[in-house]
């Protein structure tokens, strides 16, 4: 290659890289607009169905406050105080307006503000779920990558067997074992309770580590298996064969082409993981003595507190949609090498 050709090639590569960057950034607003367009009707339909649960349930604040032996007149009086004697669509419109302002209503059982009650429990659950997601993503990424790079070897088989075992282990069983061994036996962590991060990062991490580890097993297994499959599939694509023929180093091939394509399906699996971690932690919160979002939802359902249950469902809908939006934006930013060319 002559000097002129080398300079021309050097000038083309930055232009190509800049073009790829503009293409990736240009996809972000499109993805955001598409996600918002989907979010609005989904949110309206979901909130309508959620609000309709009260009529379908047949529950009433009068039955909770006055008991089952209350007279029809007393029941009608209490329901009128709660505005339940108005037309259904009028009630829904007022409730939806409050939801859009962050006001989820008042509890039937104790008259407390539901937004405040959910906020207290949600802070605990979000702390545990976020830490569990970090543990699951990091451990799953390492295991899935090693298994893919050592495919068909004993390392691959060992990792595959390990993630298969932990994927079927219930979180409450793992939690009990962790408490018995690490908290009671070795006294490395507190066995129960919660300390806000504002009171110290160390105590906060100490109290959320065991429940986070217990919840992370399922995330570790899903991320590891999905990433292993995606990376192995990416290695078999034609564009990877092309860069191998061109003489790129294995490290550059992996990080520049294989990993960016393999990350897509693995990231997509996280779309529902984080909200499910927040909502599926009821038993784990009982084991570790945490007053979290899942425990609040369980208590509200058992008490027949319909406004509280509706508030829980609305927050769950927002968590699911918001986290999927974040995942979609990340996927739009990480442009696959197969779409960019090699």
BAVOTOR-22548 format. One line per field, with one value per residue: residue number from 1; residue in one letter; x, y, z of N, C-alpha, C in turn. Coordinates in steps of 0.02 Angstrom, whole numbers. Example, Ala and Ser with C-alpha at 12.3 -4.5 7.8 and 13.67 -1.06 7.14 Angstrom:
BEGIN
i: c(1  2);
aa: c(a  s);
n_c1: c(660  642);
n_c2: c(-284  -112);
n_c3: c(390  354);
ca_c1: c(615  684);
ca_c2: c(-225  -53);
ca_c3: c(390  357);
c_c1: c(660  645);
c_c2: c(-165  2);
c_c3: c(390  394);
END
This chain:
BEGIN
i: c(1  2  3  4  5  6  7  8  9  10  11  12  13  14  15  16  17  18  19  20  21  22  23  24  25  26  27  28  29  30  31  32  33  34  35  36  37  38  39  40  41  42  43  44  45  46  47  48  49  50  51  52  53  54  55  56  57  58  59  60  61  62  63  64  65  66  67  68  69  70  71  72  73  74  75  76  77  78  79  80  81  82  83  84  85  86  87  88  89  90  91  92  93  94  95  96  97  98  99  100  101  102  103  104  105  106  107  108  109  110  111  112  113  114  115  116  117  118  119  120  121  122  123  124  125  126  127  128  129  130  131  132  133  134  135  136  137  138  139  140  141  142  143  144  145  146  147  148  149  150  151  152  153  154  155  156  157  158  159  160  161  162  163  164  165  166  167  168  169  170  171  172  173  174  175  176  177  178  179  180  181  182  183  184  185  186  187  188  189  190  191  192  193  194  195  196  197  198  199  200  201  202  203  204  205  206  207  208  209  210  211  212  213  214  215  216  217  218  219  220  221  222  223  224  225  226  227  228  229  230  231  232  233  234  235  236  237  238  239  240  241  242  243  244  245  246  247  248  249  250  251  252  253  254  255  256  257  258  259  260  261  262  263  264  265  266  267  268  269  270  271  272  273  274  275  276  277  278  279  280  281  282  283  284  285  286  287  288  289  290  291  292  293  294  295  296  297  298  299  300  301  302  303  304  305  306  307  308  309  310  311  312  313  314  315  316  317  318  319  320  321  322  323  324  325  326  327  328  329  330  331  332  333  334  335  336  337  338  339  340  341  342);
aa: c(x  x  x  x  x  x  x  x  x  x  x  x  x  x  x  x  x  x  x  x  x  x  x  x  x  x  x  x  x  x  x  x  x  x  x  x  x  x  x  x  x  x  x  x  x  x  x  x  x  x  x  x  x  x  x  x  x  x  x  x  x  x  x  x  x  x  x  x  x  x  x  x  x  x  x  x  x  x  x  x  x  x  x  x  x  x  x  x  x  x  x  x  x  x  x  x  x  x  x  x  x  x  x  x  x  x  x  x  x  x  x  x  x  x  x  x  x  x  x  x  x  x  x  x  x  x  x  x  x  x  x  x  x  x  x  x  x  x  x  x  x  x  x  x  x  x  x  x  x  x  x  x  x  x  x  x  x  x  x  x  x  x  x  x  x  x  x  x  x  x  x  x  x  x  x  x  x  x  x  x  x  x  x  x  x  x  x  x  x  x  x  x  x  x  x  x  x  x  x  x  x  x  x  x  x  x  x  x  x  x  x  x  x  x  x  x  x  x  x  x  x  x  x  x  x  x  x  x  x  x  x  x  x  x  x  x  x  x  x  x  x  x  x  x  x  x  x  x  x  x  x  x  x  x  x  x  x  x  x  x  x  x  x  x  x  x  x  x  x  x  x  x  x  x  x  x  x  x  x  x  x  x  x  x  x  x  x  x  x  x  x  x  x  x  x  x  x  x  x  x  x  x  x  x  x  x  x  x  x  x  x  x  x  x  x  x  x  x  x  x  x  x  x  x  x  x  x  x  x  x  x  x  x  x  x  x  x  x  x  x  x  x);
n_c1: c(42  28  89  -5  -122  -132  -154  -276  -356  -346  -414  -543  -589  -613  -721  -815  -834  -888  -1006  -1070  -1090  -1177  -1284  -1321  -1354  -1458  -1557  -1604  -1698  -1804  -1834  -1872  -1987  -2069  -2084  -2150  -2268  -2323  -2332  -2431  -2568  -2564  -2547  -2667  -2766  -2727  -2739  -2876  -2929  -2874  -2940  -3069  -3070  -3119  -3259  -3282  -3238  -3329  -3307  -3312  -3282  -3365  -3399  -3279  -3255  -3374  -3413  -3484  -3616  -3675  -3803  -3900  -3923  -3820  -3710  -3730  -3714  -3579  -3516  -3555  -3482  -3355  -3367  -3418  -3543  -3559  -3565  -3480  -3382  -3357  -3298  -3184  -3120  -3089  -3004  -2901  -2852  -2797  -2697  -2612  -2561  -2486  -2555  -2622  -2736  -2834  -2813  -2927  -2925  -2851  -2854  -2741  -2625  -2602  -2499  -2393  -2376  -2342  -2226  -2139  -2122  -2079  -1953  -1873  -1888  -1843  -1708  -1660  -1696  -1625  -1491  -1491  -1512  -1394  -1298  -1344  -1330  -1191  -1131  -1198  -1157  -1018  -1015  -1089  -1011  -886  -928  -968  -848  -774  -841  -915  -820  -762  -776  -880  -984  -989  -1025  -1149  -1220  -1217  -1291  -1412  -1450  -1461  -1563  -1681  -1695  -1791  -1815  -1844  -1797  -1659  -1639  -1665  -1560  -1450  -1468  -1456  -1323  -1233  -1278  -1328  -1240  -1101  -1105  -1085  -1169  -1314  -1463  -1593  -1703  -1688  -1590  -1591  -1505  -1466  -1425  -1302  -1187  -1122  -1195  -1317  -1288  -1250  -1371  -1450  -1384  -1395  -1537  -1535  -1442  -1512  -1621  -1558  -1519  -1603  -1592  -1455  -1449  -1534  -1474  -1345  -1371  -1440  -1346  -1237  -1292  -1320  -1193  -1124  -1200  -1175  -1039  -1046  -1092  -1086  -1021  -930  -846  -794  -717  -624  -553  -497  -400  -413  -382  -421  -473  -518  -613  -704  -748  -781  -871  -934  -981  -1062  -1168  -1213  -1257  -1382  -1502  -1481  -1492  -1624  -1693  -1691  -1791  -1912  -1865  -1819  -1939  -2009  -1928  -1949  -2085  -2099  -2048  -2107  -2106  -1969  -1951  -2023  -1943  -1824  -1868  -1915  -2001  -2065  -2113  -2176  -2223  -2311  -2405  -2456  -2513  -2610  -2694  -2741  -2813  -2916  -2908  -2945  -2912  -2775  -2724  -2750  -2664  -2541  -2541  -2540  -2414  -2335  -2361  -2304  -2170  -2139  -2158  -2071  -1944  -1931  -1928  -1805  -1719  -1746  -1695  -1560  -1532  -1554  -1449  -1336  -1281  -1294  -1157  -1183  -1277  -1208  -1109  -946);
n_c2: c(-60  111  272  373  298  241  355  394  286  297  416  380  291  365  442  343  289  401  411  293  322  434  370  279  366  433  338  334  442  401  274  313  392  295  206  286  310  184  167  256  215  85  112  183  86  -13  53  78  -52  -88  1  -43  -156  -136  -129  -255  -334  -320  -271  -155  -1  18  -109  -148  -53  -50  -181  -344  -348  -227  -104  -74  64  122  74  135  268  276  240  346  447  412  438  340  329  393  402  271  305  437  424  354  448  550  477  438  564  600  500  538  651  598  555  427  396  356  248  117  50  117  251  318  403  330  343  386  274  174  231  221  81  50  107  21  -101  -67  -41  -169  -242  -175  -196  -335  -351  -295  -385  -502  -470  -444  -565  -657  -610  -635  -776  -820  -770  -835  -967  -966  -934  -1046  -1151  -1314  -1373  -1440  -1335  -1258  -1352  -1366  -1236  -1224  -1327  -1276  -1153  -1205  -1275  -1171  -1099  -1163  -1153  -1096  -927  -905  -1019  -1009  -891  -930  -1021  -936  -849  -939  -985  -874  -767  -811  -918  -881  -747  -637  -550  -449  -528  -486  -344  -169  -34  133  208  336  336  280  205  82  5  1  -74  -192  -239  -262  -353  -498  -526  -477  -560  -681  -656  -640  -755  -809  -711  -717  -846  -833  -726  -779  -897  -845  -754  -839  -919  -820  -767  -877  -899  -779  -792  -879  -809  -732  -608  -611  -712  -645  -540  -616  -673  -557  -537  -481  -460  -584  -525  -399  -440  -502  -400  -295  -344  -474  -469  -353  -389  -502  -450  -394  -487  -533  -416  -386  -484  -432  -343  -371  -416  -332  -262  -379  -427  -330  -347  -483  -514  -548  -660  -665  -541  -563  -661  -592  -489  -366  -218  -202  -162  -274  -343  -248  -247  -377  -373  -274  -337  -447  -381  -328  -201  -107  19  28  -88  -56  53  -12  -92  8  69  -42  -59  58  37  -77  -30  81  26  -60  36  98  -10  -27  94  79  -31  28  116  34  -18  -157  -247  -315  -237  -122  -158  -225);
n_c3: c(0  -44  17  -3  -20  107  186  136  172  311  329  293  389  515  467  437  564  628  555  593  729  722  663  764  870  808  805  935  970  886  936  1065  1038  979  1086  1181  1111  1116  1253  1303  1259  1315  1450  1479  1452  1542  1666  1666  1669  1791  1879  1864  1938  2066  2054  2003  2106  2209  2334  2473  2559  2665  2712  2765  2866  2942  2956  2917  2955  2937  2907  2757  2740  2815  2745  2620  2659  2699  2579  2500  2561  2518  2386  2303  2253  2136  1952  1861  1762  1794  1919  1879  1797  1891  1975  1886  1852  1975  1983  1879  1935  2033  2143  2227  2296  2445  2583  2621  2741  2844  2815  2770  2659  2505  2413  2493  2577  2485  2434  2544  2558  2429  2416  2492  2423  2294  2321  2357  2241  2140  2178  2172  2035  1983  2035  1972  1834  1821  1868  1784  1658  1662  1679  1566  1460  1479  1465  1330  1264  1296  1239  1222  1302  1463  1550  1496  1509  1648  1691  1627  1691  1823  1815  1778  1892  1991  1935  1964  2098  2229  2283  2418  2481  2457  2527  2661  2682  2666  2774  2881  2866  2834  2911  3042  3072  3032  3060  2974  2909  2945  3002  2979  2946  2897  2840  2793  2653  2681  2811  2811  2702  2717  2822  2752  2634  2697  2750  2638  2560  2577  2550  2418  2352  2364  2280  2160  2094  1993  1895  1864  1806  1693  1619  1596  1520  1409  1357  1328  1225  1129  1101  1049  935  869  839  734  627  463  454  557  516  407  467  533  426  378  471  600  775  902  1020  975  883  968  1062  975  880  903  1039  1043  962  1029  1150  1133  1135  1267  1344  1315  1386  1512  1519  1586  1704  1811  1859  1898  1999  2096  2122  2154  2277  2397  2488  2515  2577  2694  2753  2780  2858  2801  2764  2628  2456  2398  2510  2562  2458  2470  2600  2580  2486  2559  2658  2586  2538  2418  2349  2385  2325  2192  2180  2194  2079  1979  2002  1975  1839  1787  1823  1745  1612  1610  1635  1526  1427  1454  1427  1290  1240  1270  1189  1066  1062  1065  928  825  753  636  574  551  466  424);
ca_c1: c(0  67  76  -68  -177  -137  -185  -346  -390  -350  -466  -609  -611  -648  -786  -861  -850  -934  -1070  -1101  -1112  -1237  -1339  -1343  -1388  -1520  -1608  -1628  -1762  -1855  -1854  -1908  -2053  -2108  -2100  -2201  -2331  -2350  -2344  -2492  -2628  -2557  -2559  -2738  -2804  -2709  -2769  -2948  -2942  -2857  -2992  -3129  -3065  -3160  -3328  -3284  -3224  -3386  -3286  -3334  -3252  -3414  -3394  -3217  -3260  -3434  -3424  -3531  -3684  -3696  -3867  -3893  -3919  -3753  -3665  -3739  -3687  -3505  -3496  -3563  -3425  -3297  -3382  -3432  -3611  -3558  -3557  -3415  -3334  -3338  -3250  -3122  -3088  -3058  -2948  -2847  -2822  -2754  -2639  -2566  -2529  -2449  -2598  -2652  -2796  -2831  -2824  -2990  -2916  -2824  -2861  -2676  -2612  -2572  -2435  -2342  -2365  -2306  -2159  -2097  -2104  -2046  -1882  -1840  -1888  -1800  -1639  -1644  -1702  -1570  -1430  -1498  -1503  -1322  -1265  -1364  -1302  -1119  -1115  -1223  -1114  -955  -1026  -1110  -955  -837  -956  -967  -779  -749  -897  -904  -769  -789  -795  -947  -1032  -994  -1064  -1218  -1251  -1225  -1346  -1474  -1468  -1483  -1624  -1739  -1694  -1835  -1780  -1853  -1752  -1593  -1638  -1659  -1492  -1404  -1476  -1429  -1251  -1194  -1301  -1329  -1180  -1038  -1117  -1055  -1220  -1374  -1513  -1657  -1705  -1668  -1562  -1588  -1438  -1449  -1394  -1236  -1184  -1102  -1253  -1368  -1266  -1250  -1439  -1483  -1344  -1422  -1597  -1518  -1412  -1565  -1662  -1518  -1504  -1641  -1564  -1391  -1461  -1563  -1425  -1291  -1394  -1456  -1285  -1199  -1323  -1313  -1123  -1107  -1233  -1140  -976  -1059  -1117  -1040  -980  -875  -800  -760  -664  -571  -513  -460  -343  -422  -364  -479  -503  -556  -672  -753  -777  -806  -921  -974  -1014  -1114  -1226  -1238  -1287  -1452  -1550  -1471  -1522  -1696  -1721  -1694  -1848  -1962  -1832  -1817  -2005  -2027  -1890  -1982  -2151  -2098  -2005  -2149  -2081  -1902  -1958  -2043  -1886  -1774  -1900  -1915  -2067  -2056  -2169  -2211  -2259  -2367  -2456  -2487  -2555  -2668  -2739  -2774  -2860  -2969  -2899  -2944  -2871  -2704  -2707  -2748  -2602  -2486  -2543  -2518  -2342  -2305  -2366  -2255  -2104  -2129  -2151  -2012  -1883  -1927  -1907  -1733  -1687  -1751  -1649  -1493  -1526  -1548  -1382  -1287  -1298  -1260  -1107  -1212  -1313  -1160  -1059  -882);
ca_c2: c(0  172  321  407  252  234  415  393  237  325  467  350  257  410  461  287  285  456  393  242  355  473  323  252  419  449  287  344  478  360  223  347  410  234  179  329  297  120  173  293  172  30  139  199  23  -48  89  68  -119  -87  35  -83  -211  -124  -149  -328  -369  -317  -247  -88  23  12  -176  -151  -9  -64  -253  -376  -341  -158  -95  -44  137  139  59  188  330  273  240  415  485  396  456  280  331  429  357  238  343  497  401  337  510  582  435  443  629  596  458  578  699  561  542  361  387  347  178  103  21  163  320  347  417  270  362  387  205  139  259  193  12  45  122  -40  -151  -44  -50  -240  -264  -146  -233  -403  -347  -285  -449  -550  -451  -453  -637  -690  -590  -672  -848  -830  -757  -889  -1028  -960  -937  -1114  -1195  -1386  -1398  -1455  -1271  -1243  -1398  -1350  -1175  -1240  -1364  -1232  -1106  -1244  -1289  -1111  -1072  -1197  -1144  -1040  -873  -910  -1071  -979  -843  -965  -1048  -880  -825  -990  -992  -812  -721  -843  -958  -844  -678  -590  -503  -449  -578  -455  -272  -126  32  175  228  401  324  250  159  16  -31  -10  -131  -252  -263  -282  -401  -566  -532  -466  -622  -731  -640  -633  -819  -817  -664  -746  -902  -809  -687  -823  -941  -806  -726  -893  -938  -765  -760  -934  -886  -724  -817  -918  -766  -720  -549  -630  -747  -596  -504  -665  -676  -494  -540  -444  -499  -614  -478  -349  -474  -515  -339  -250  -373  -528  -449  -304  -425  -548  -414  -376  -533  -536  -356  -391  -526  -393  -298  -387  -443  -284  -257  -441  -430  -287  -374  -553  -521  -550  -709  -644  -486  -593  -696  -544  -437  -304  -190  -179  -153  -337  -357  -201  -271  -436  -352  -239  -385  -486  -338  -304  -129  -102  75  12  -137  -19  91  -59  -111  65  75  -98  -44  110  6  -121  10  124  -14  -81  95  105  -64  -12  148  50  -72  73  146  -18  -40  -219  -245  -341  -183  -70  -182  -240);
ca_c3: c(0  -47  70  -18  -5  180  213  116  215  378  330  285  451  560  438  446  635  643  527  637  790  707  651  828  906  773  822  1002  970  854  985  1119  1014  970  1152  1211  1075  1141  1324  1319  1258  1363  1518  1486  1456  1604  1723  1663  1696  1862  1917  1860  1985  2125  2039  1994  2169  2254  2400  2490  2622  2719  2740  2805  2924  2982  2965  2871  2980  2929  2873  2690  2746  2838  2690  2570  2686  2696  2508  2476  2586  2476  2317  2264  2227  2072  1894  1858  1721  1832  1969  1845  1776  1949  1999  1837  1860  2033  1967  1838  1980  2084  2201  2215  2335  2517  2604  2653  2808  2895  2793  2754  2589  2475  2382  2546  2600  2432  2431  2597  2542  2364  2425  2515  2370  2240  2342  2352  2172  2101  2195  2144  1963  1971  2048  1920  1770  1822  1871  1723  1602  1667  1667  1497  1416  1487  1435  1257  1241  1309  1220  1213  1348  1529  1581  1471  1539  1719  1699  1607  1746  1881  1805  1777  1962  2027  1905  1993  2170  2249  2319  2491  2505  2457  2581  2725  2686  2676  2843  2927  2859  2835  2963  3108  3083  3027  3084  2927  2889  2988  2980  2962  2954  2841  2858  2733  2631  2711  2876  2802  2646  2741  2850  2700  2593  2739  2760  2575  2523  2578  2508  2347  2327  2358  2222  2099  2062  1931  1846  1844  1761  1629  1582  1575  1467  1349  1329  1299  1162  1082  1081  1006  871  836  813  674  575  407  463  600  472  367  505  547  365  373  516  662  835  936  1067  938  855  1021  1089  924  836  932  1100  1031  936  1079  1206  1119  1167  1340  1373  1307  1440  1573  1515  1638  1764  1866  1891  1931  2061  2144  2140  2174  2335  2456  2536  2535  2625  2757  2782  2804  2898  2764  2748  2560  2411  2391  2573  2565  2411  2499  2656  2553  2455  2611  2695  2542  2528  2345  2325  2393  2273  2130  2179  2182  2008  1939  2009  1940  1767  1772  1827  1687  1551  1614  1628  1456  1389  1464  1390  1219  1224  1270  1129  1008  1063  1049  861  808  699  574  541  532  418  456);
c_c1: c(44  49  10  -128  -187  -171  -259  -386  -399  -404  -536  -635  -643  -716  -837  -883  -900  -1003  -1107  -1128  -1175  -1297  -1367  -1381  -1454  -1576  -1638  -1693  -1819  -1880  -1893  -1979  -2097  -2129  -2154  -2268  -2363  -2370  -2412  -2554  -2624  -2572  -2633  -2780  -2790  -2740  -2845  -2966  -2928  -2913  -3057  -3128  -3110  -3232  -3333  -3274  -3284  -3369  -3307  -3299  -3300  -3410  -3332  -3225  -3318  -3446  -3478  -3604  -3710  -3761  -3855  -3887  -3849  -3702  -3669  -3709  -3610  -3481  -3504  -3506  -3362  -3310  -3399  -3503  -3616  -3552  -3486  -3364  -3312  -3287  -3182  -3084  -3054  -2998  -2889  -2812  -2776  -2691  -2588  -2531  -2489  -2488  -2637  -2713  -2782  -2849  -2892  -2981  -2895  -2828  -2796  -2670  -2574  -2506  -2378  -2325  -2324  -2235  -2113  -2075  -2065  -1972  -1843  -1833  -1843  -1726  -1618  -1645  -1645  -1505  -1432  -1488  -1429  -1284  -1280  -1333  -1227  -1101  -1138  -1181  -1048  -964  -1045  -1053  -903  -863  -954  -896  -748  -803  -872  -848  -802  -809  -866  -999  -1043  -1037  -1137  -1254  -1264  -1285  -1413  -1497  -1495  -1547  -1687  -1741  -1738  -1796  -1787  -1809  -1680  -1586  -1629  -1589  -1442  -1408  -1444  -1353  -1214  -1215  -1297  -1264  -1116  -1044  -1083  -1105  -1277  -1426  -1578  -1651  -1679  -1644  -1559  -1517  -1417  -1415  -1326  -1235  -1167  -1160  -1307  -1350  -1269  -1320  -1472  -1445  -1376  -1488  -1583  -1487  -1465  -1608  -1624  -1507  -1539  -1613  -1497  -1402  -1486  -1511  -1370  -1313  -1407  -1393  -1242  -1226  -1312  -1242  -1102  -1139  -1197  -1074  -986  -1084  -1063  -995  -921  -823  -760  -704  -608  -524  -471  -403  -351  -405  -427  -513  -544  -618  -726  -788  -808  -864  -965  -1014  -1072  -1176  -1256  -1272  -1361  -1502  -1543  -1501  -1598  -1728  -1727  -1756  -1899  -1930  -1836  -1886  -2026  -1989  -1923  -2047  -2151  -2057  -2044  -2120  -2011  -1905  -1981  -1984  -1837  -1805  -1900  -1987  -2063  -2121  -2210  -2251  -2318  -2423  -2492  -2534  -2618  -2718  -2776  -2825  -2918  -2967  -2890  -2904  -2796  -2682  -2704  -2684  -2541  -2483  -2520  -2443  -2307  -2306  -2312  -2184  -2090  -2116  -2087  -1948  -1876  -1907  -1832  -1695  -1689  -1704  -1577  -1481  -1519  -1479  -1328  -1305  -1261  -1211  -1135  -1251  -1265  -1118  -994  -825);
c_c2: c(62  219  356  363  244  294  417  345  263  378  438  321  305  432  405  280  340  442  342  275  396  427  296  304  437  399  298  383  438  307  253  364  349  204  220  318  232  127  204  249  114  54  153  135  -12  -13  80  0  -122  -55  -6  -141  -200  -146  -224  -364  -370  -293  -175  -66  17  -57  -183  -112  -27  -137  -279  -366  -270  -154  -64  33  158  128  115  254  331  275  309  459  473  412  397  277  367  379  330  279  407  480  386  399  546  543  440  511  632  555  498  631  665  547  478  347  377  275  171  81  71  236  355  358  358  285  361  316  166  165  231  122  6  62  61  -90  -131  -52  -123  -263  -237  -183  -304  -403  -337  -350  -499  -534  -464  -527  -673  -673  -629  -745  -861  -820  -813  -953  -1025  -965  -1006  -1166  -1265  -1413  -1412  -1391  -1251  -1288  -1384  -1288  -1187  -1278  -1321  -1186  -1143  -1259  -1228  -1083  -1103  -1191  -1085  -990  -880  -965  -1045  -930  -876  -993  -992  -854  -874  -992  -926  -764  -752  -880  -917  -772  -626  -535  -503  -496  -547  -379  -235  -59  74  196  294  393  290  199  88  -23  -45  -70  -195  -281  -286  -336  -470  -571  -520  -528  -675  -719  -642  -698  -828  -771  -691  -801  -878  -772  -733  -867  -903  -779  -780  -911  -883  -758  -817  -924  -831  -747  -855  -875  -751  -659  -563  -669  -698  -560  -552  -670  -614  -490  -499  -490  -528  -565  -426  -379  -483  -451  -295  -278  -425  -504  -401  -335  -471  -514  -401  -422  -537  -475  -358  -433  -487  -348  -308  -410  -395  -274  -321  -451  -389  -318  -444  -566  -527  -597  -690  -588  -512  -625  -647  -485  -369  -282  -159  -174  -217  -355  -311  -224  -332  -418  -317  -286  -426  -445  -315  -230  -115  -41  62  -38  -102  23  47  -78  -54  73  18  -87  6  80  -37  -80  51  84  -41  -24  105  52  -51  43  123  8  -29  105  96  -48  -103  -211  -270  -288  -128  -91  -191  -219);
c_c3: c(0  9  60  -2  70  211  196  160  285  383  325  350  501  534  447  518  655  615  569  700  778  696  717  868  874  788  890  1004  939  902  1042  1099  1006  1037  1187  1178  1098  1214  1340  1315  1307  1433  1529  1493  1523  1665  1724  1692  1770  1903  1918  1909  2046  2113  2033  2060  2216  2324  2410  2553  2680  2751  2784  2869  2970  2995  2918  2893  2973  2890  2804  2693  2767  2782  2637  2594  2681  2623  2478  2499  2544  2403  2273  2237  2161  2014  1889  1820  1755  1886  1937  1823  1834  1974  1952  1842  1921  2021  1927  1879  2035  2146  2188  2259  2409  2535  2638  2726  2861  2874  2775  2678  2558  2443  2433  2568  2548  2427  2483  2581  2477  2370  2447  2458  2311  2257  2333  2279  2129  2114  2168  2069  1945  1981  1991  1853  1768  1822  1809  1662  1603  1649  1594  1448  1419  1454  1359  1230  1249  1291  1204  1257  1416  1566  1560  1504  1613  1731  1681  1662  1807  1873  1801  1848  1997  1998  1935  2069  2190  2292  2394  2520  2509  2515  2649  2734  2699  2747  2891  2925  2871  2890  3033  3122  3085  3051  3039  2906  2940  2960  2958  2971  2894  2868  2795  2717  2662  2779  2871  2747  2669  2772  2799  2657  2633  2745  2696  2538  2520  2539  2434  2317  2317  2297  2156  2062  1995  1876  1820  1792  1693  1587  1555  1516  1402  1316  1297  1230  1109  1057  1034  937  833  805  747  616  522  420  511  560  429  404  525  487  357  423  580  721  867  984  1031  906  908  1044  1035  883  871  992  1088  1000  987  1137  1195  1152  1242  1374  1369  1362  1505  1575  1569  1703  1823  1898  1927  1996  2116  2169  2168  2237  2401  2509  2560  2586  2693  2791  2814  2841  2866  2750  2679  2521  2404  2452  2581  2519  2439  2556  2631  2522  2507  2650  2652  2530  2453  2321  2331  2340  2205  2124  2165  2108  1963  1942  1972  1864  1747  1774  1765  1624  1552  1604  1558  1411  1394  1424  1315  1198  1223  1208  1067  1004  1043  982  844  750  633  538  518  473  454  410);
END
